[in-house]
């Protein structure tokens, strides 16, 4: 039997009065892959932050309990201590330096140098970088992952998938890595790319590296993990071999309730008028190809946009909404939209929930209340009340709080209250705040990009159901971009597949999954509807 690498005994953690972990006990053996699952806010990220020694833990009073690594008790004061001990972590949000190449990021602070004759006089800083050796090390790390990425590529020019592989390559390039923590590493990957990563994880485990794998894709847990650990509300609900359980059991342990998988009858929108006409759209966006998109969107429908990573699906909404340089013709209700002007689109009744919730979607150091109301205040002059007979207006805090409370309850945003800073929320709850902002704007057309990325199965169902209800109640046209075809098939009336920067065809959710797969890889084209 493999030796115990990591042992956690009676671990508890609180942030103020909010206890997020309660008496956690678990073990990780050498070469073992453990899947860590739970709804957003269940305590997964906090547990990983404790193991990895992230400063937020010490600065908020530390934790109770004991952690043993290789038989010795640890209580890291920083992540650098964890790295030195052989614990690596790939975070859900990228931590690469955008202006550096892949190879420079992979060997950062561990560069190969050529010795300088001035070293003895002036120290290590006078050594010169051996770029040839550095790129060779990066190439070896990528090949170990089973992917081909040019080590000279600058990170800012990479697709999100390549950024993810670069993050992982950086950790496995460290020669002393014994435990690797992966936080949602497949959330930004296509099925093919995710499959490559899962096979790599298995190979790393066979080499003796233990892996803690956080994911909301339960099929991945069943495919690659030896054991699954389920957290709910900070409590370890179950720890069991994947051979002894199934996806349905894990789901019920996670959320404490059964999920309704019945599909609702879909309305046919073929006779409805076009609310959005996109012609010859091209978009200049790093990592995306959008060169000639032609698409007609029906009023009141939910249209899905799917495709392989980097083929253009993400770029379409960013181009239409003016967040990336674009050209072509876009008509909204028959009138031409001015491209490359986000404010114009917002004022006319279009809104965008970006895939980059931290970079574009939220002001992290502001409260949930402020984040939800901000666009409506700035664009539509809402949440304002008149003073001195209308001479000037002030923000109506009561209405802002009332609106925020409504969406906190409806979307089940896990927080202390609306005054909590958005940056303190889990990724999935931040995503829900982004949706609350969109609903508050009450747009005529809503673009939503990767709405369930990084959120658990229970929250995913809630988010999709809320979008469906919003569409039915308000008649809002919703255009959803997603890497998960099953997600699009669950909620959309039609699904457009993007291949090599163009619409390869439009399919029905009821079409055979094989038809989707062939179209995504360019094996068969369909005429636009």
Order of alpha helices (4+ residues) and beta strands (2+ residues): beta-beta-beta-alpha-alpha-beta-beta-alpha-beta-alpha-beta-alpha-beta-alpha-alpha-beta-alpha-beta-alpha-beta-beta-alpha-beta-beta-beta-alpha-beta-beta-alpha-beta-alpha-beta-beta-alpha-alpha-beta-alpha-beta-alpha-beta-beta-alpha
